[in-house]
Amino acid sequence: MNTTNLENRASRLKGKRILVIGDIMLDHYTWGEIHRLNPEEQGAPLLEVSRDSYVLGGAANVAHNVRRLGNEVTLYGLVNENDNAGQEIIQLCQKQGINLVHFNDRRPTTIKQRLMAGNRQIVRVDREEKIKIGDATTERILAAIKKELGNYDGVILSDYNKGLFTSNLVEGIKGTAGDYDLKCFVDAKPANAELFRGVYMMTPNLSEAEGMVNRTIDTGDCESGGDLNQAIIQLTKILGTQQTIITLGPKGIVSYHQEEQRFQYSPAQIEEVFDVSGAGDTALTVLALSTIAGLTPKESIELANLAAGVAVSKVGTYQVNIEEIVEHGTSLGFQ
């Protein structure tokens, strides 16, 4: 994979129209320093706050990744435009060129607040309601999707188990995507995995994969496969997917193509790790775009590894671009 090939392959990630559907959230970072302990609570640190920042999280981070890689993107999900977090998400989507189609079922907009001491996260605070959406909201979302799904090149479903994905919604999405011969790419929590059975690709991380197969997966020797290969076959049968991906964090990515019965393993391409927030979203995005572009599974997971390597080297939720992928790959000797 020389630099020219790397540039050519990475450039094929752009120029598409993608629909992202999923659990939208606001990532709120509170930055400060710790110089002493809290006198009110023994052993608790006292964070002296200097600033706050806000970025798109969850499915909105996936959409942002799609956009940063040079594509048109529409984002569907729940946002309450009547609260501050909802207004912030709307403004951030407008700023980033993301076409947001939001639905309000009166729940508060989901917020993940991370308290940061320098570059280190000391605690995360979640504000959310995880009840399933009702039939009326499901019907509104499906009606909107059916009107325009034919205008896209692929569909990414980003499930954080916050209540958006119900059986009726997912079946409607899968059926409509099938009518237009569009592939669905999914990152789902184990609790909802069965809902997405039969999609083209699912991309759980190791912990999520273990939850789906209900056992520990031995990743001691990723190169030769062993138990990891057996587990991904088992997972593919459970999920009914054409391609199954397991992201392994610092060990890389493994994929299995059901029709070809072929495994691919790519070691992680990481120089240093500052923050793993959103790395799974980065991998999902690149895997989807590269597959739609017609790259092979091996090429796809290599690009996903390079992109994730860039993302985790940054503090906070980060969206990579094509130039950074190429630069990172070149620095690691991809020639």
Secondary structure, DSSP 8 states (H G I E B T S, - for coil): --HHHHHHHHHTT-S-EEEEEE-EEEEEEEEEEEEEE-TTSTT-EEEEEEEEEEEEEEHHHHHHHHHHTT-EEEEEEE--TTSHHHHHHHHHHHHHT-EEEEE--S---EEEEEEEETTEEEEEEEE-------HHHHHHHHHHHHHHGGG-SEEEEE--SSS---HHHHHHHHHHHHHTT--EEEE--GGGGGGGTT-SEE--BHHHHHHHHTS----TTTTT-THHHHHHHHHHHHHT-SEEEEE-GGG-EEEEETTTTEEEEE----S--S--TTHHHHHHHHHHHHHHTT--HHHHHHHHHHHHHHHHTSSSS----HHHHHHHHHHTT--
